[in-house]
Amino acid sequence: MNRIGNSYKLSCSQLNISDIYNYQIIRQSGNHIVDNYNVLYCGINKDSVTMQNFVNEFRRGKSKPINITIFDNIEVDKCIDKRSYETTEIEHQLLSKHWIAYSSFDAPESVLMYPERC
């Protein structure tokens, strides 16, 4: 449930189970300790509860710990591997607009939502 403005009215979004499986892996890399995934999330709901369920389901069955970064636009593919000083202002804006959430291997129960998505 999400609080609406400064009121006590609440809104909620129905968890659509098909959202959890509606994704595409953009990039994958790893080493002997951890795997890193950049994922294009194609579902409708992008709230913190849905993202937590998505991350939990994504991690299920993986043999190694994973870092997962979730985006909602395939155009980020051309700039996700660049260092911050290598990105142009347009690429930086593209990343910030379409970065939904992140969850690291060392805190798998936590999903950090991009500040504009909170």
VOPANU-530148 format. One record per atom (N, C-alpha, C, O): x, y, z. Coordinates in steps of 0.2 Angstrom, whole numbers, plus 5000, padded with zeros to 4 digits. Each point is the difference from the previous one (the first is absolute). Layout:
BEGIN
XYZ ...
//
This chain:
BEGIN
500449945000 499650065000 500450065000 500650005003 499250054993 500450065000 499650065003 499450014998 500950035005 499650065003 500050054995 500450014996 499050025003 499950064995 500050065003 499750025005 500950024993 500150075003 500050005007 500449965003 499350095000 500150015008 499349975003 499950025006 499749944990 499449985003 500149935003 500549974999 499050005004 500049935002 499649964995 499949945002 500050084992 499749964995 500649954997 500550035000 499349914999 500549964998 499849974993 499549994998 501050004998 499949974994 500449935000 500549995004 499349964992 500449944999 500049984993 499550024996 500949945003 500149974993 499949925001 500449975004 499350004991 499949935001 500649974997 500350024995 500049935009 500649964997 499849964995 499649955000 500750074994 499849964994 500649954999 500550024999 499349915002 500549955000 500450004993 500649985000 499150044995 500350004993 500650055000 500450004996 499550055008 500550065000 500749975002 500550024998 499549935007 500649975003 500449964994 500650005001 499049984995 500449964994 500150044994 500249974995 499650095005 500050044994 500750045000 500050065002 500549914996 500750045000 500449974994 499949954997 500750085002 500549984995 500750025003 500050055003 500449904997 500750025003 500450044994 500149984995 500150085007 500350054996 500849984999 500349994995 500050005011 500749985001 500149965006 499650005005 500949954994 500149965006 500850005000 500349994995 500050015011 500749995001 500149975007 499550005004 501149984997 500149975007 500749985001 500450014995 499749975011 500749975002 499949945004 499449975000 501150015003 499949935004 499650015006 499849955004 500050124998 499750015006 499250024999 499649975003 500350074992 499450034999 499850014993 500550014996 498949985002 499750024993 499750075000 499750015005 500450024990 499650074999 499550004994 500249974995 499250055007 499550004994 499850075000 499850035004 500149994989 499650064999 499449984996 500149964995 499350055008 499449984997 499550054998 500050055003 499749934991 499550054998 499349975002 499849944999 499950105006 499449985003 499450024995 500050064999 499649904999 499450024995 499450005003 499550014997 500449985010 499449995003 499750075001 500350054999 499049955003 499750075001 500150035007 500250065000 499849905005 500150035007 500750005002 500449964998 499850105004 500750015002 500150035007 500550045001 499149945003 500050025007 500549965004 500249954997 500050075009 500549965004 499849935001 500449955001 498950045001 499849935001 500149954994 500249955001 499650084993 500149964994 500749994999 500249944998 500250115003 500749994998 500449955005 500449964998 499350045008 500349955005 499849934998 500449955000 499050044998 499849934998 500349984994 500249944999 499950114996 500449994994 500749975001 500249954998 500250095007 500649985001 500149935004 500449964998 499150035007 500049945003 499949944995 500349955000 499250064995 499949954995 500649994996 500249944998 500150115000 500650004995 500649975003 500349964997 499850055010 500549965003 499949935001 500549965001 498950025000 499849935001 500349954995 500050014994 500449945008 500349954996 500750024998 500349964996 499950105005 500750024998 500549975005 499950005006 500749984991 500549965004 500450055004 500349985005 499850084992 500550055003 499650065002 499450014998 500950035007 499750065002 499950054994 500549994995 499150055004 499950054995 499950075002 499750015005 500550034991 499950075000 499550014994 500149984994 499350065007 499550014995 499950074999 499850035005 500250004989 499850074999 499450004995 500149964995 499450075006 499449994997 499950074996 499950055003 499949954990 499950054996 499349994997 499849945000 499950114997 499450004997 500050024992 499550014997 501150005000 500150024993 500649974998 500550005003 499449964991 500649974997 500550054997 500649984999 499350085001 500550054997 500650015005 500550034998 499449955008 500550015005 500649954999 500550015002 499449944993 500549954999 500650034997 500649985002 499450084995 500650034997 500450045005 500650014998 499150005008 500450045005 500149975007 500350035004 499449914997 500149975007 500749985002 500149995006 500349994989 500749985002 500550055000 500649995002 499250084997 500450055000 500150035007 499649995004 501050034997 500150045007 499750065000 499850034994 500050005011 499750065001 500350064996 499650044997 501049965003 500450064997 500049994992 500150044996 499749905002 500049984993 499350024996 499950004994 499650015011 499350014997 499950074998 500250045003 499449974992 499850074998 499450025004 499749955004 500250114996 499450025004 499349974998 499649985004 500450014990 499449964997 499949935003 499549975002 501149994997 500049945003 499949995008 499749965002 500650095001 499950015007 499250015002 499749965004 500050084992 499350015001 499649944998 499549985003 500749984992 499749944998 500049955005 499549975002 501150025001 500149955006 499650025006 499649965003 500450104999 499650025005 499250004999 499749995005 500150024989 499349994999 499849935000 499449995002 501049964996 499849944999 500249945005 499949944999 500550095006 500349955005 499449995005 499850055003 500049894998 499449995005 500349985007 499850045005 500649914995 500249985006 500749965000 500249984995 500150015011 500649965000 500049965007 499750025005 500649924994 500049955006 500749975000 500249974994 500250035011 500749985000 500049935003 499549985004 501049984995 500149935002 500150005008 499849955003 500550105000 500150005007 499450025004 500050005006 499550034991 499450015003 499449984996 499650044998 500349905001 499549974995 499350025002 499550004996 500450015010 499350015002 499850084999 499450025002 501150024996 499850074999 500050024993 500449974996 499150075002 500050024993 500050085001 499650035003 500950004994 500150075000 499650034994 500249994994 499350055007 499650034995 500450064998 500350045004 499749984989 500350064998 499650065003 499449995001 500950065002 499650055004 499450034996 499550015004 500550004990 499450024997 499449955000 499450024999 500749925002 499549955000 499749985007 499549975000 500850065005 499849995007 499350035001 499749995006 
//
